[in-house]
Structure formats: structure tokens, C-alpha cells
């Protein structure tokens, strides 16, 4: 029997399955407040999305790699989002350090505000990735048809 494998299609499906599995983990980590793990999974999703983007290795006269240039727009956007996450984590550290050992810092206004900022920063990164997926055609197409209305001919 002849195989009807199309490597390009199979690669696309493999990518979609990987992304789906990673997003399934994201959906579990975010509500549990496992922010570092959530952020790490988002980085894994990002690496799966940008694999096609060209990487230019800059060489010196001795053919040694001196730097790597990646698509500037993608890197700049991700770096900005990661910086926002690091700023929020820094605010959490400051809030924790303002309290003497043994004190309940997690109930302080500063800690709560910083933790909300961390959540928001990671959430924005996730939304950015979902939009990136949509632009690449890797997200489900939105349709106006409502399957629930099928029995009524809608």
C-alpha cells in the first residue's frame, strides 16, 4: 500500500499538537498561581512559533561566531514582555523584604499589588502569543455558525 504522507502537512499537525499540549499545561498552571512555570511554558510555546524565523550568525575574520541576530521585531516584543515580568517579580521581592522575618508579607498591599502586576504581565504575554499563533494561521478559525442551533436550521 502506498503511503500518502505529506511531510509539510504532518509537520504542521505535529506543531499544532505540540502547541495544544503546551497550552493545556498553561491552562492548569495559571489558575494554580504557578507563575514561573506558566511563564516557562509560554517561552516553550514561543520557541515553537518562531522556529521558521531566520537566524543570522555574525562571524568575525577567524570564522568565529560573535553574535546571533534574530528577527528584531519578535525579539524586541518578547524582551519587553519579559522585562515587565521581571519588574513585577522585583516588586514582589521588595515587598517581601520590607517585612521582618516571620511577618506575613503576603497580605501586604505592596505584595498583593506586585503579584497582580506579575499575573497581568504573564497574561499579556500569553495573549500576545495567542495573537501571534492566529497571525501564523495556527489558531482555530472563528466562525459565526453556532453548532447548538443546527437542529433549528441556523
C-alpha positions as a printed Julia matrix, in Angstrom:
154×3 Matrix{Float64}:
   0.0    0.0    0.0
   1.45   3.39  -0.98
   1.8    5.92   1.81
   0.07   9.25   1.43
   2.28  11.06   3.91
   2.78  14.72   3.21
   5.75  15.89   5.35
   4.67  19.52   5.23
   1.16  18.66   6.44
   2.49  16.23   9.05
   4.89  18.87  10.37
   2.03  21.36  10.65
  -0.13  18.89  12.54
   2.79  18.0   14.8
   3.28  21.66  15.62
  -0.42  22.15  16.33
  -0.47  19.1   18.62
   2.65  20.36  20.48
   1.16  23.82  20.89
  -2.14  22.36  22.06
  -0.35  20.21  24.66
   1.65  23.19  25.91
  -1.44  25.38  26.13
  -3.22  22.61  28.05
  -0.46  22.83  30.65
  -0.73  26.64  30.67
  -4.45  26.32  31.42
  -3.59  24.31  34.54
  -0.61  26.35  35.77
  -2.12  29.84  35.58
  -5.07  29.23  37.96
  -2.76  27.46  40.42
  -0.61  30.58  40.66
   2.49  28.75  39.42
   3.71  31.86  37.66
   7.29  30.78  36.94
   6.13  27.51  35.39
   3.39  29.33  33.46
   5.94  31.78  32.06
   8.34  28.94  31.18
   5.6   27.13  29.23
   4.86  30.35  27.35
   8.54  30.52  26.39
   8.3   26.95  25.07
   5.27  27.97  23.0
   7.17  30.98  21.66
  10.12  28.81  20.63
   7.71  26.57  18.7
   6.24  29.59  16.92
   9.48  31.28  15.81
  11.37  28.24  14.56
  10.87  29.36  10.94
  12.29  32.83  11.52
  15.79  33.23  10.12
  18.73  33.35  12.49
  21.8   35.15  11.23
  25.09  34.22  12.88
  27.59  37.1   12.73
  31.15  35.87  12.18
  34.49  37.57  12.71
  37.55  37.34  10.45
  38.52  33.99  12.01
  35.12  32.44  11.23
  34.15  32.53  14.91
  30.59  33.32  15.88
  30.49  36.68  17.65
  26.75  37.27  17.83
  23.38  35.97  16.76
  20.79  38.15  15.08
  17.19  37.07  15.25
  14.09  38.74  13.85
  14.3   42.09  15.65
  10.56  42.7   15.96
   9.82  39.35  17.62
  12.79  39.57  19.98
  12.04  43.18  20.95
   8.41  42.39  21.7
   9.28  39.3   23.75
  12.1   41.12  25.57
   9.7   43.92  26.5
   7.14  41.45  27.86
   9.83  39.52  29.77
  11.13  42.79  31.24
   7.64  43.61  32.51
   7.5   40.19  34.18
  10.92  40.72  35.79
   9.89  44.17  37.05
   6.81  42.69  38.73
   8.92  39.92  40.31
  11.3   42.6   41.56
   8.41  44.45  43.18
   7.38  41.23  44.91
  10.92  40.82  46.28
  10.93  44.39  47.55
   7.55  43.88  49.22
   8.75  40.67  50.87
  11.97  42.31  52.08
  10.08  45.18  53.74
   8.76  42.78  56.33
  10.83  41.37  59.14
  11.39  37.65  59.14
   8.32  35.83  60.36
   5.91  38.61  59.38
   3.1   37.91  56.95
   4.23  39.87  53.87
   1.81  38.06  51.55
  -1.09  40.06  52.97
   0.55  43.43  52.48
  -0.85  45.87  49.94
   2.54  46.07  48.25
   2.8   42.29  47.82
  -0.76  41.93  46.53
  -0.26  44.78  44.06
   3.03  43.29  42.82
   1.52  39.82  42.48
  -1.4   41.23  40.48
   1.13  43.02  38.26
   3.02  39.75  37.73
  -0.2   37.94  36.81
  -1.17  40.71  34.39
   2.28  40.74  32.78
   2.28  36.99  32.15
  -1.32  37.1   30.94
  -0.42  39.8   28.4
   2.46  37.62  27.2
   0.04  34.71  26.77
  -2.43  36.86  24.83
   0.42  38.13  22.64
   1.39  34.52  21.87
  -2.19  33.57  21.03
  -2.41  36.54  18.63
   0.94  35.5   17.13
  -0.45  31.98  16.61
  -3.52  33.42  14.93
  -1.36  35.52  12.58
   0.56  32.37  11.63
  -2.7   30.52  10.91
  -2.16  28.11  13.81
  -5.24  29.06  15.81
  -8.74  27.81  15.19
 -10.7   29.98  12.82
 -13.53  31.88  14.43
 -16.88  31.21  12.83
 -20.27  32.71  13.45
 -22.11  29.43  12.98
 -23.41  28.11  16.28
 -23.44  24.3   16.3
 -26.06  24.37  19.07
 -28.53  25.88  16.61
 -28.02  23.17  13.96
 -31.19  21.34  14.91
 -33.13  24.56  14.29
 -31.57  25.11  10.86
 -29.44  28.05  11.99
